[in-house]
Amino acid sequence: MRNVVYLLVRRLMNRRFFTKIFISISVVSFIGVFSLVFIYQQYYERIITENELDRVQRSINQAGFNLDNQLQRVVQNVQYLYYYSDNGSELIGDSGGRPVSKLEAFRGQYSSEVESVFLLIKDNGNGGRETLIHDQGLDRVPGIDYKSHSWYQSFLAKEADMWSKPTRDHLFYQDRSYSSIYLTIGKYDAEGRDALLAVRLNGRIFSDAFRLLAASDLLIELKDARGYIVYSSFPDGSGSNEAHYLRTESRLSYSGFQVQAYINKGGITDKVRQIQVVNPYVIIAILLITLMISFLLSLMLVQPIKKLLQLMKKVEIGDLDVRFSSKYTDEIGLLGRNFNKMLANLSEMIDRVYVVEMEKINAEMKQKDAMLLAMQNQINPHFLYNTLEVINCQAILHDAPPVSRMSKAMADFYRYTIDNPRVEVELGTEIEHVSTYLEIQQERYPHIEIDMDGLEPFDRYPIVKLTLQPIVENAFHYAFVGERDYYLKLYAEDVDEYTYAVCIEDNGQGMEESAITLWNERFRDGESDVPEEERNDGPKRGIGLLNVHGRIRLRYGEGYGLELHESITGGVTVRIVLPKEGKRG
């Protein structure tokens, strides 16, 4: 029996890795899916429906409670206005400006909840003459007869209900709501007069109360105590079709209004389809079976992979002598054998290439250093500085500021070139050196416009010394030919989180597209030698583009260096890609 199990396990482990994963997922998936599809589907649908109804019920109860409190506060404020005026007698009996000022003050204080407030007085002893009193901030709509309004009909009938029917009647321009209700307090046969204090509520207090609840699958209706619709979130405002909705409702204790919520049955059906239902006991059984199968398969599958990962971590720290051993012939075993073969080839290649590459790099570095040193040694520093200082003093004595500026700039230029031993400097330092060079050149070419704005945020980023000046010198030598308006622009930009670029753009005579492509190919190929014709061109070429590109790559590695592009004005843009963090040493 033990041998049979061993043979079965060995045969399984010799199968393809895909087959083992497929068997594991299939066993777990079939047990789970068929159990979840066929057990208690209707039961769980009912649970979801009840939960949804309960959630909506709590929501409309809370929203209705808040609305009822707001309506109660409005009523209390109106009653306060009424009773504060000696039970309305002061408002009714005073035909002067006091009622107007009180109405205006009330409307201003509760402007977010009230659109208009007015007082209608009917003198029963004077032929039934009616007086409509309102503040001057309300503007009557011409041609509107309030006697046709529902609140007026209730006033004539001396009805005691404080809430009018929902109406679209507008008496003032300030009545902005398309539909709203009036809050009315009437007083009849007071000193031979009937009076009505009417307040038109802002319809937004109803829509705002249910704004967070109303959605495509949940619609709200608010009805008054007589069943009239005060607010509806149905798109056409016509009301509900209960065949497609589940309804729940809540009655407001103070106002007597009723909130009715309609839940789209289709939304609940969609939720049921998205959720598979399983009996708790079946879930436990499925979990036990799934855990058992997953544990056994994972133990067999993951163990060799973990071993291979551990070996890879050792390779990452430089141990190339590790080897992977496996007794199985599946994909993991094949992967392990290829891993061993790769390590063997890698060790052999390192042995053959390492020494050659290091010698090549050292030779290139020595060559670049020798070229830079040779250029620096072309001038005797002390003799040059002393000579320039004498020229500067003589220029000052003979009142020749341009000569003084040029001699000082020349001294600063060569001092930076010769005396500064550092290979890497900050961009701000390199920019100062270029500014010195440009100050000298502008004495010769005053018609060339120089733009170096916007470089300050990049001043602390690193750059190889003597990178920018040779490129700027090439622009003066090759781009600015003939007499016309030229410009030279230096700017910097972020490439990504770790890289930035310095761009030198001119509007000179430019280069052929084939020449730009050739130079970029030479940059990508890492050519370090200046072409023979450029090397023999003398000092006019400066250090040369390939020389600058090669020094940047030697310092920072591949991925950094020069790119050439055609500028939008037909000239050339030299783009120098550099890291935001320099290299120590």
Phi, psi and omega per residue, in radians:
M1 nan -0.746 3.141
R2 -1.099 -0.671 3.138
N3 -1.186 -0.622 3.131
V4 -1.128 -0.790 3.119
V5 -1.071 -0.738 -3.134
Y6 -1.076 -0.720 3.137
L7 -1.161 -0.680 3.119
L8 -1.115 -0.783 3.133
V9 -1.116 -0.729 -3.134
R10 -1.120 -0.717 3.118
R11 -1.129 -0.702 3.112
L12 -1.114 -0.758 -3.099
M13 -1.235 -0.341 3.099
N14 -1.505 -0.082 3.060
R15 -1.261 2.917 3.093
R16 -1.128 2.611 -3.138
F17 -1.037 -0.663 3.098
F18 -1.055 -0.698 -3.131
T19 -1.104 -0.736 3.135
K20 -1.139 -0.757 3.104
I21 -1.123 -0.695 -3.128
F22 -1.108 -0.761 3.123
I23 -1.082 -0.784 -3.120
S24 -1.066 -0.869 -3.110
I25 -1.152 -0.672 -3.110
S26 -1.109 -0.788 -3.125
V27 -1.050 -0.849 -3.115
V28 -1.165 -0.743 -3.053
S29 -1.185 -0.773 -3.104
F30 -1.133 -0.743 3.119
I31 -1.079 -0.830 -3.100
G32 -1.195 -0.824 -3.030
V33 -1.149 -0.859 -3.095
F34 -1.162 -0.588 3.093
S35 -1.177 -0.770 -3.091
L36 -1.218 -0.518 -3.096
V37 -1.346 -0.696 -2.955
F38 -1.735 -0.047 -3.076
I39 -1.978 2.161 2.980
Y40 0.991 0.697 3.098
Q41 -1.122 -0.847 3.140
Q42 -1.155 -0.631 3.135
Y43 -1.046 -0.801 -3.090
Y44 -1.256 -0.522 3.073
E45 -1.098 -0.705 3.117
R46 -1.147 -0.690 3.125
I47 -1.083 -0.759 -3.140
I48 -1.117 -0.721 3.139
T49 -1.085 -0.805 -3.140
E50 -1.110 -0.724 3.122
N51 -1.114 -0.701 -3.139
E52 -1.161 -0.743 3.100
L53 -1.102 -0.711 3.136
D54 -1.137 -0.714 3.131
R55 -1.118 -0.784 -3.139
V56 -1.156 -0.670 -3.139
Q57 -1.074 -0.778 3.123
R58 -1.105 -0.665 -3.112
S59 -1.172 -0.783 -3.114
I60 -1.276 -0.505 3.058
N61 -1.085 -0.778 -3.124
Q62 -1.193 -0.779 3.133
A63 -1.122 -0.710 3.103
G64 -1.150 -0.662 3.102
F65 -1.081 -0.766 3.129
N66 -1.120 -0.735 3.130
L67 -1.143 -0.716 -3.134
D68 -1.091 -0.710 3.091
N69 -1.102 -0.680 3.140
Q70 -1.168 -0.736 3.102
L71 -1.132 -0.680 3.117
Q72 -1.099 -0.687 3.137
R73 -1.148 -0.688 3.105
V74 -1.107 -0.772 3.140
V75 -1.081 -0.766 -3.138
Q76 -1.101 -0.651 3.112
N77 -1.159 -0.705 3.107
V78 -1.163 -0.740 3.115
Q79 -1.123 -0.624 3.104
Y80 -1.103 -0.746 3.088
L81 -1.057 -0.686 -3.071
Y82 -1.257 -0.916 -3.066
Y83 -1.296 -0.465 3.088
Y84 -1.152 -0.372 3.129
S85 -1.662 0.756 3.100
D86 0.977 0.970 3.116
N87 0.995 0.582 3.088
G88 1.551 -0.229 -3.070
S89 -1.148 -0.642 -3.117
E90 -1.136 -0.685 3.113
L91 -1.208 -0.716 -3.061
I92 -1.290 -0.713 -3.009
G93 -1.414 -0.326 -3.073
D94 -1.710 2.004 3.119
S95 -1.645 0.064 -3.110
G96 -1.454 -2.587 -3.036
G97 -1.562 -0.138 -3.064
R98 -1.121 -0.815 3.106
P99 -1.039 -0.687 -3.122
V100 -1.087 -0.780 -3.124
S101 -1.151 -0.648 3.128
K102 -1.195 -0.725 3.106
L103 -1.105 -0.713 3.131
E104 -1.144 -0.723 3.122
A105 -1.135 -0.701 -3.137
F106 -1.135 -0.802 -3.124
R107 -1.142 -0.650 3.108
G108 -1.175 -0.633 -3.100
Q109 -1.240 -0.587 -3.072
Y110 -2.072 0.776 -3.049
S111 -1.159 -0.478 -3.127
S112 -1.314 -0.335 -3.089
E113 -1.963 -0.353 -3.042
V114 -2.121 2.313 3.078
E115 -1.633 -0.740 3.125
S116 -2.617 2.637 3.073
V117 -2.469 2.328 -3.110
F118 -2.610 2.897 -3.107
L119 -2.174 2.174 3.092
L120 -1.901 2.157 -3.127
I121 -2.068 2.225 3.100
K122 -1.996 2.094 -3.113
D123 -1.575 1.832 -3.084
N124 -1.207 -0.427 -3.094
G125 -1.637 0.084 -3.083
N126 -2.226 0.802 3.110
G127 1.261 0.339 3.136
G128 1.253 0.496 -3.126
R129 -1.153 2.380 -3.094
E130 -1.966 2.450 3.107
T131 -2.195 2.186 3.104
L132 -1.801 2.017 -3.073
I133 -1.901 2.263 3.072
H134 -2.672 2.890 -3.106
D135 -1.370 2.857 -3.053
Q136 -1.237 -0.226 3.118
G137 -1.337 -0.179 3.109
L138 -1.708 2.375 -3.117
D139 -1.990 2.062 3.131
R140 -1.154 2.462 3.039
V141 -1.422 2.121 -3.104
P142 -1.059 2.481 3.036
G143 1.441 0.017 -3.141
I144 -1.604 2.139 3.116
D145 -1.769 1.930 -3.083
Y146 -1.188 -0.238 -3.099
K147 -1.192 -0.265 3.078
S148 -1.589 -0.074 -3.097
H149 -1.350 2.656 -3.077
S150 -1.148 -0.641 -3.132
W151 -1.143 -0.555 3.126
Y152 -1.248 -0.676 3.098
Q153 -1.102 -0.680 3.080
S154 -1.145 -0.608 3.118
F155 -1.146 -0.753 3.116
L156 -1.123 -0.639 3.137
A157 -1.397 -0.037 3.140
K158 0.957 0.755 3.097
E159 -1.325 2.556 -3.036
A160 -1.639 -0.111 -3.101
D161 -1.194 2.231 -3.087
M162 -1.358 -0.366 -3.115
W163 -1.735 2.238 3.074
S164 -1.406 2.963 3.017
K165 -1.170 2.599 3.023
P166 -0.992 2.310 -3.022
T167 -2.471 2.709 3.040
R168 -1.840 0.191 -3.139
D169 -1.179 2.385 3.093
H170 -2.166 2.256 3.108
L171 -1.856 -0.524 -3.098
F172 -2.195 2.737 3.064
Y173 -1.107 -0.439 -3.112
Q174 -1.322 -0.134 3.086
D175 -1.372 1.467 -2.982
R176 -1.431 -0.476 -3.072
S177 -1.193 2.382 3.124
Y178 -1.115 -0.663 3.113
S179 -2.469 2.459 -3.139
S180 -2.798 -3.012 3.091
I181 -2.271 2.775 3.102
Y182 -1.844 2.420 2.965
L183 -1.732 2.107 -3.027
T184 -2.188 2.486 3.001
I185 -2.249 2.047 -3.085
G186 -1.880 2.622 3.050
K187 -2.385 2.169 -2.991
Y188 -2.042 2.539 3.087
D189 0.988 0.696 3.071
A190 -1.705 1.861 -3.112
E191 0.981 0.689 3.113
G192 1.361 0.274 -3.109
R193 -2.268 2.605 2.916
D194 -1.897 2.411 -3.109
A195 -2.373 2.591 3.119
L196 -2.385 2.145 3.014
L197 -1.699 2.025 -3.045
A198 -2.071 2.362 3.128
V199 -2.222 2.095 3.072
R200 -1.570 2.078 -3.083
L201 -1.348 2.617 3.039
N202 -1.274 2.114 -3.093
G203 -1.075 -0.295 -3.119
R204 -1.214 -0.357 -3.139
I205 -1.164 -0.440 3.101
F206 -1.436 -0.779 3.141
S207 -1.183 -0.653 3.131
D208 -1.171 -0.545 -3.109
A209 -1.125 -0.543 -3.076
F210 -2.038 0.272 -3.082
R211 -1.083 -0.688 -3.098
L212 -1.350 -0.256 -3.116
L213 -1.636 -0.684 -3.040
A214 -1.102 2.253 3.127
A215 -2.644 -3.117 -3.100
S216 -1.158 -0.537 -3.133
D217 -1.828 0.124 3.090
L218 -2.479 1.997 -3.114
L219 -2.010 2.578 -3.010
I220 -2.131 2.424 2.958
E221 -2.241 2.401 3.058
L222 -2.059 2.147 -3.128
K223 -2.087 2.598 3.086
D224 -1.425 -3.082 -3.056
A225 -1.127 -0.356 -3.139
R226 -1.665 0.044 3.083
G227 1.604 0.083 3.113
Y228 -1.403 2.465 -3.111
I229 -1.347 2.044 3.093
V230 -1.536 -0.675 -3.121
Y231 -2.583 2.493 3.104
S232 -2.559 2.366 3.092
S233 -1.691 0.092 3.045
F234 -1.124 2.466 -3.030
P235 -0.966 -0.731 -3.116
D236 -1.626 -0.047 3.121
G237 1.203 0.188 -3.047
S238 -1.517 -0.286 -3.114
G239 2.050 -3.003 -2.943
S240 -1.791 2.718 2.934
N241 -1.950 1.749 -2.943
E242 -1.188 -0.171 3.121
A243 -1.160 -0.438 -3.089
H244 -1.874 0.093 -3.024
Y245 -2.362 2.666 2.906
L246 -1.701 2.347 -3.045
R247 -1.965 2.430 2.960
T248 -2.422 2.676 -3.025
E249 -2.490 2.866 3.127
S250 -2.588 2.339 -3.130
R251 -1.779 2.358 3.134
L252 -1.461 2.215 -2.980
S253 -1.191 -0.668 -3.044
Y254 -1.443 -0.928 -3.039
S255 -1.429 -0.341 -3.071
G256 1.381 0.058 3.106
F257 -1.232 2.797 -3.117
Q258 -2.195 2.227 3.087
V259 -1.728 2.188 3.107
Q260 -2.076 2.198 3.135
A261 -1.931 2.351 -3.116
Y262 -2.057 2.045 -3.109
I263 -1.735 2.207 3.138
N264 -1.154 2.137 -3.136
K265 -1.129 -0.547 3.126
G266 -1.100 -0.601 3.107
G267 -1.132 -0.703 3.111
I268 -1.164 -0.704 3.121
T269 -1.066 -0.702 3.112
D270 -1.107 -0.701 3.119
K271 -1.124 -0.671 3.126
V272 -1.133 -0.677 3.138
R273 -1.157 -0.518 -3.113
Q274 -1.397 -0.299 -3.061
I275 -2.050 2.170 3.079
Q276 -1.598 2.440 -2.973
V277 -1.918 2.347 3.128
V278 -2.390 2.435 3.052
N279 -1.095 2.460 -3.116
P280 -0.955 -0.704 -3.139
Y281 -1.174 -0.653 3.092
V282 -1.170 -0.654 3.102
I283 -1.034 -0.765 -3.137
I284 -1.085 -0.774 -3.139
A285 -1.102 -0.751 3.132
I286 -1.121 -0.709 3.131
L287 -1.091 -0.744 -3.141
L288 -1.103 -0.801 3.134
I289 -1.119 -0.753 -3.135
T290 -1.105 -0.763 3.134
L291 -1.094 -0.718 -3.121
M292 -1.122 -0.870 -3.117
I293 -1.142 -0.776 -3.123
S294 -1.093 -0.679 -3.129
F295 -1.123 -0.831 -3.108
L296 -1.126 -0.805 -3.132
L297 -1.169 -0.728 -3.138
S298 -1.111 -0.671 3.141
L299 -1.079 -0.710 -3.138
M300 -1.293 -0.620 -3.047
L301 -1.463 -0.684 -2.989
V302 -1.412 -0.511 -3.040
Q303 -0.992 -0.900 3.119
P304 -1.163 -0.558 3.115
I305 -1.159 -0.740 3.092
K306 -1.060 -0.703 3.121
K307 -1.094 -0.732 3.132
L308 -1.144 -0.667 3.106
L309 -1.127 -0.693 3.105
Q310 -1.081 -0.696 3.103
L311 -1.157 -0.653 3.119
M312 -1.115 -0.665 3.100
K313 -1.114 -0.641 3.083
K314 -1.151 -0.650 3.107
V315 -1.140 -0.620 -3.141
E316 -1.061 -0.563 -3.135
I317 -1.613 0.137 2.990
G318 1.855 0.017 3.140
D319 -1.514 1.787 -3.115
L320 -1.712 0.135 -3.115
D321 -1.645 -0.054 -3.121
V322 -1.277 2.671 3.093
R323 -2.466 2.556 -3.140
F324 -1.697 2.315 3.124
S325 -2.104 2.356 3.141
S326 -2.564 2.450 3.132
K327 -1.664 0.026 -3.128
Y328 -1.855 2.771 -3.084
T329 -1.942 0.380 3.139
D330 -1.445 -2.934 -3.099
E331 -1.072 -0.606 3.135
I332 -1.163 -0.713 3.076
G333 -1.092 -0.740 3.090
L334 -1.101 -0.709 3.105
L335 -1.085 -0.704 3.118
G336 -1.126 -0.733 3.130
R337 -1.151 -0.699 3.078
N338 -1.151 -0.598 3.071
F339 -1.080 -0.780 3.108
N340 -1.104 -0.731 -3.141
K341 -1.133 -0.675 3.129
M342 -1.114 -0.733 3.123
L343 -1.101 -0.708 3.130
A344 -1.111 -0.783 3.123
N345 -1.138 -0.672 -3.134
L346 -1.130 -0.742 3.122
S347 -1.089 -0.722 -3.135
E348 -1.153 -0.741 -3.138
M349 -1.146 -0.697 3.125
I350 -1.095 -0.726 3.139
D351 -1.082 -0.650 -3.080
R352 -1.449 -0.578 -2.991
V353 -1.680 -0.538 -2.971
Y354 -0.999 -0.873 -3.071
V355 -1.136 -0.755 -3.107
V356 -1.103 -0.779 -3.111
E357 -1.154 -0.716 3.130
M358 -1.117 -0.710 3.101
E359 -1.122 -0.674 3.132
K360 -1.143 -0.767 -3.138
I361 -1.121 -0.776 3.125
N362 -1.067 -0.697 3.131
A363 -1.132 -0.720 3.131
E364 -1.143 -0.727 3.125
M365 -1.108 -0.747 3.120
K366 -1.105 -0.679 -3.136
Q367 -1.110 -0.777 3.140
K368 -1.139 -0.769 3.129
D369 -1.090 -0.666 -3.139
A370 -1.164 -0.687 3.120
M371 -1.105 -0.772 -3.136
L372 -1.169 -0.718 -3.138
L373 -1.134 -0.687 3.132
A374 -1.110 -0.674 3.130
M375 -1.201 -0.647 -3.139
Q376 -1.200 -0.572 -3.073
N377 -1.460 0.016 3.129
Q378 -1.180 -0.339 -3.054
I379 -2.170 2.399 3.037
N380 -1.358 1.967 -3.023
P381 -1.024 -0.862 -3.059
H382 -1.116 -0.782 3.125
F383 -1.078 -0.734 -3.119
L384 -1.132 -0.829 -3.112
Y385 -1.078 -0.786 -3.125
N386 -1.086 -0.736 3.140
T387 -1.097 -0.801 -3.139
L388 -1.142 -0.608 3.126
E389 -1.169 -0.684 3.094
V390 -1.113 -0.753 3.125
I391 -1.073 -0.726 -3.134
N392 -1.090 -0.804 -3.138
C393 -1.100 -0.763 3.141
Q394 -1.118 -0.629 3.134
A395 -1.169 -0.679 3.117
I396 -1.167 -0.733 -3.119
L397 -1.135 -0.617 -3.098
H398 -1.689 0.277 3.055
D399 0.937 0.992 3.096
A400 -2.181 1.337 -3.091
P401 -0.978 -0.713 -3.140
P402 -1.045 -0.715 3.126
V403 -1.152 -0.687 3.114
S404 -1.089 -0.779 -3.130
R405 -1.111 -0.730 -3.104
M406 -1.176 -0.723 -3.133
S407 -1.152 -0.692 3.105
K408 -1.157 -0.720 3.129
A409 -1.115 -0.696 3.115
M410 -1.100 -0.728 3.123
A411 -1.092 -0.793 3.114
D412 -1.100 -0.676 -3.110
F413 -1.079 -0.893 -3.095
Y414 -1.315 -0.453 3.071
R415 -1.120 -0.755 3.113
Y416 -1.130 -0.707 -3.070
T417 -1.198 -0.672 -2.961
I418 -1.765 -0.767 -2.976
D419 -1.434 -0.388 -3.082
N420 -1.493 1.908 -3.049
P421 -1.435 -0.122 -3.025
R422 -1.259 2.486 3.083
V423 -1.425 -0.615 -3.080
E424 -2.079 2.358 3.115
V425 -2.292 3.003 3.039
E426 -1.369 2.645 -3.116
L427 -1.020 -0.653 3.137
G428 -1.049 -0.684 3.110
T429 -1.148 -0.755 3.128
E430 -1.124 -0.643 3.122
I431 -1.134 -0.685 3.095
E432 -1.056 -0.694 3.114
H433 -1.123 -0.758 3.123
V434 -1.124 -0.665 3.112
S435 -1.064 -0.699 3.092
T436 -1.076 -0.770 3.126
Y437 -1.095 -0.754 -3.129
L438 -1.174 -0.563 3.091
E439 -1.081 -0.681 3.104
I440 -1.187 -0.790 -3.077
Q441 -1.163 -0.558 -3.112
Q442 -1.228 -0.339 3.003
E443 -1.159 -0.532 3.122
R444 -1.551 -0.635 -3.062
Y445 -2.173 1.275 -3.093
P446 -1.216 -0.292 -3.096
H447 -1.417 -0.136 -3.120
I448 -1.520 2.187 -3.121
E449 -1.507 2.289 -3.125
I450 -1.938 2.281 3.125
D451 -2.231 1.971 3.127
M452 -2.234 0.500 -3.109
D453 -1.348 2.680 3.006
G454 1.460 0.230 -3.131
L455 -1.596 -0.209 -3.015
E456 -1.013 -0.701 -3.127
P457 -1.090 -0.274 -3.085
F458 -1.824 0.117 -2.991
D459 -1.022 -0.581 -3.024
R460 -1.531 -0.050 -3.129
Y461 -1.325 2.637 -3.071
P462 -1.423 2.720 3.056
I463 -2.738 2.575 3.086
V464 -1.196 2.351 -3.120
K465 -1.034 2.521 3.133
L466 1.056 0.770 3.054
T467 -1.637 -0.797 -2.982
L468 -1.414 -0.717 -3.020
Q469 -1.054 -0.732 3.107
P470 -1.090 -0.615 -3.140
I471 -1.221 -0.732 3.084
V472 -1.084 -0.687 3.128
E473 -1.099 -0.691 3.085
N474 -1.065 -0.649 3.126
A475 -1.075 -0.787 3.130
F476 -1.128 -0.591 -3.040
H477 -1.408 -0.662 -2.986
Y478 -1.952 -0.496 -3.027
A479 -1.547 -0.721 -3.002
F480 -1.631 1.493 -3.108
V481 -2.021 2.216 -3.136
G482 1.548 3.059 -3.088
E483 -1.782 1.865 2.976
R484 -2.827 3.101 -3.092
D485 -1.355 2.000 3.097
Y486 -1.976 2.787 2.997
Y487 -2.487 2.716 3.076
L488 -2.306 2.158 -3.050
K489 -2.121 2.248 3.033
L490 -1.994 2.206 3.096
Y491 -2.589 2.882 -3.123
A492 -2.262 2.747 -3.127
E493 -2.632 2.651 3.051
D494 -1.355 2.310 3.040
V495 -1.616 -0.883 3.039
D496 -2.734 -2.838 -3.051
E497 -1.134 -0.458 -3.020
Y498 -2.021 -0.051 -2.965
T499 -2.363 2.540 3.006
Y500 -2.372 2.969 -3.104
A501 -2.390 2.449 3.016
V502 -1.881 2.276 -3.084
C503 -2.047 2.390 3.075
I504 -2.095 1.940 -3.009
E505 -2.052 2.399 3.066
D506 -2.326 2.907 3.087
N507 -2.007 0.628 -3.093
G508 -1.356 -2.740 -3.033
Q509 -1.291 -0.202 3.001
G510 1.325 -3.008 -3.121
M511 -2.350 2.717 3.033
E512 -1.152 2.624 -3.139
E513 -1.055 -0.636 3.127
S514 -1.144 -0.629 3.121
A515 -1.189 -0.723 3.098
I516 -1.077 -0.759 3.123
T517 -1.073 -0.732 -3.139
L518 -1.089 -0.788 3.134
W519 -1.096 -0.745 -3.138
N520 -1.138 -0.620 3.068
E521 -1.133 -0.699 3.110
R522 -1.141 -0.652 3.082
F523 -1.117 -0.793 -3.115
R524 -1.149 -0.638 -3.123
D525 -1.306 -0.158 3.098
G526 1.301 0.497 3.102
E527 -1.119 2.279 -3.080
S528 -1.871 -0.244 -3.101
D529 -1.605 2.324 3.035
V530 -1.236 2.359 3.129
P531 -0.958 2.693 -3.038
E532 -1.030 -0.739 -3.103
E533 -1.180 -0.576 3.123
E534 -1.319 -0.630 -3.128
R535 -1.182 -0.539 -3.103
N536 -1.570 0.066 -3.081
D537 -1.422 -0.039 3.075
G538 1.454 -2.947 -3.056
P539 -1.227 -0.162 -3.106
K540 -1.086 -0.531 -3.113
R541 -1.405 -0.099 -3.089
G542 1.152 -2.647 -3.133
I543 -1.243 -0.527 3.111
G544 1.697 2.584 -3.090
L545 -1.130 -0.755 -3.123
L546 -1.142 -0.596 3.110
N547 -1.118 -0.807 3.121
V548 -1.093 -0.794 -3.137
H549 -1.070 -0.742 -3.132
G550 -1.138 -0.698 3.125
R551 -1.155 -0.639 3.104
I552 -1.139 -0.753 -3.136
R553 -1.176 -0.667 3.100
L554 -1.115 -0.553 -3.112
R555 -1.413 -0.772 -2.971
Y556 -2.010 -0.254 3.127
G557 1.713 3.137 3.140
E558 -1.163 2.732 -3.080
G559 1.682 -0.230 3.121
Y560 -2.098 2.766 3.110
G561 2.327 -2.659 -2.960
L562 -1.784 2.620 2.965
E563 -2.405 2.531 3.080
L564 -1.942 2.401 3.083
H565 -2.449 2.698 3.032
E566 -1.382 2.271 3.132
S567 -1.346 2.869 -3.086
I568 -1.178 -0.302 3.142
T569 -1.713 0.125 3.110
G570 1.670 -0.093 3.096
G571 -1.502 -2.583 -3.101
V572 -2.208 2.440 3.006
T573 -2.011 2.094 3.059
V574 -1.687 2.053 -3.102
R575 -1.870 2.132 -3.082
I576 -1.925 1.974 -3.118
V577 -1.621 2.221 -3.036
L578 -2.412 2.722 3.074
P579 -1.391 2.694 3.107
K580 -1.423 -0.282 3.065
E581 -2.099 2.267 -3.055
G582 -1.403 -3.074 -3.139
K583 -1.886 2.259 -3.119
R584 -1.222 2.579 3.082
G585 1.616 nan nan
